[in-house]
Amino acid sequence: MADKPSKKQLKIEVASDLQPIYVNFAIINHNYNEIVLDFAHVMPNLPAARIQARLVLTPYHAKLLLQALQTGLANYEKRFGEIKVRGSQLPDRPTMGFDPHNIN
């Protein structure tokens, strides 16, 4: 029996001074070669927000990220229940934050 090739383990390091950021708003743009994700934290009743982080991905890596997010959210919902984005006690459209209908 032939041995299966071993998978290489990728060691991921997190800088000790890395500060997490909270975001509730994203702007998504693209051209032929890349997808650009800009993230911000929009505060209620304030007229402006500053971009906190920008990710630039190839379309291939953006699709892999989408699939990973879908898998992660499906696992979350199996454990904690459905995440409701429309329905009773929720606005028809987000008043701030991530809006899947406003993607360029």
C-alpha positions as CSV (number, residue, x, y, z in Angstrom):
1,M,0.0,0.0,0.0
2,A,1.4,3.4,-0.9
3,D,1.7,6.0,1.8
4,K,-0.4,9.1,1.4
5,P,1.6,12.2,1.0
6,S,1.6,14.2,4.2
7,K,-0.1,17.6,4.3
8,K,2.2,20.4,5.1
9,Q,1.3,22.4,8.2
10,L,1.3,26.1,7.8
11,K,2.4,27.9,10.9
12,I,0.4,31.1,11.4
13,E,1.8,33.7,13.8
14,V,-0.2,36.6,15.2
15,A,1.8,39.7,16.1
16,S,1.6,40.4,19.9
17,D,0.6,44.0,19.2
18,L,-2.1,43.2,16.7
19,Q,-5.3,45.1,17.6
20,P,-8.6,43.7,16.5
21,I,-11.0,46.2,14.9
22,Y,-14.8,46.2,14.9
23,V,-16.5,46.8,11.6
24,N,-20.2,47.0,10.6
25,F,-19.8,48.5,7.1
26,A,-18.1,47.3,4.0
27,I,-17.6,48.7,0.5
28,I,-16.8,46.2,-2.2
29,N,-15.2,47.2,-5.5
30,H,-13.6,45.2,-8.2
31,N,-11.7,45.3,-11.5
32,Y,-10.8,42.4,-13.7
33,N,-7.8,41.4,-11.5
34,E,-8.8,42.1,-8.0
35,I,-11.6,42.5,-5.4
36,V,-11.2,45.3,-2.9
37,L,-12.9,45.2,0.4
38,D,-12.9,48.4,2.5
39,F,-14.1,48.0,6.1
40,A,-15.4,50.8,8.4
41,H,-17.2,51.2,11.7
42,V,-20.3,53.4,11.2
43,M,-21.5,55.1,14.4
44,P,-25.2,55.8,14.7
45,N,-26.1,59.5,14.1
46,L,-22.7,60.4,12.9
47,P,-22.4,61.7,9.2
48,A,-19.0,60.1,8.4
49,A,-16.9,57.0,8.9
50,R,-13.3,56.3,8.3
51,I,-12.1,53.1,6.5
52,Q,-10.3,51.0,9.1
53,A,-8.9,48.3,6.9
54,R,-8.6,47.5,3.2
55,L,-8.2,44.0,1.8
56,V,-7.2,43.4,-1.8
57,L,-7.7,39.9,-3.1
58,T,-7.6,38.1,-6.4
59,P,-11.1,37.0,-7.6
60,Y,-10.0,33.4,-6.9
61,H,-9.0,34.1,-3.3
62,A,-12.2,36.2,-2.8
63,K,-14.3,33.2,-3.9
64,L,-12.4,31.0,-1.4
65,L,-13.0,33.5,1.3
66,L,-16.7,33.6,0.4
67,Q,-16.9,29.8,0.6
68,A,-15.0,29.8,4.0
69,L,-17.4,32.4,5.4
70,Q,-20.5,30.4,4.1
71,T,-19.1,27.3,5.8
72,G,-18.3,29.1,9.0
73,L,-21.7,30.7,9.2
74,A,-23.5,27.4,8.4
75,N,-21.6,25.8,11.3
76,Y,-22.4,28.8,13.6
77,E,-26.1,28.5,12.7
78,K,-26.1,24.7,13.4
79,R,-24.8,25.5,16.8
80,F,-26.6,28.7,17.8
81,G,-29.6,28.9,15.4
82,E,-30.5,31.0,12.3
83,I,-29.1,34.5,11.9
84,K,-32.0,36.6,10.9
85,V,-31.4,39.4,8.5
86,R,-35.0,40.1,7.5
87,G,-38.3,39.7,9.2
88,S,-40.1,40.8,12.4
89,Q,-38.4,43.3,14.5
90,L,-35.7,44.0,11.9
91,P,-35.7,46.8,9.3
92,D,-36.5,46.0,5.7
93,R,-33.0,47.3,4.7
94,P,-30.1,47.9,7.0
95,T,-29.9,51.5,8.2
96,M,-26.2,51.1,8.5
97,G,-23.8,48.3,8.1
98,F,-23.4,45.5,5.6
99,D,-25.9,45.7,2.7
100,P,-25.7,42.9,0.1
101,H,-27.9,45.0,-2.2
102,N,-25.3,47.8,-2.4
103,I,-22.4,46.1,-4.1
104,N,-20.6,47.6,-7.0
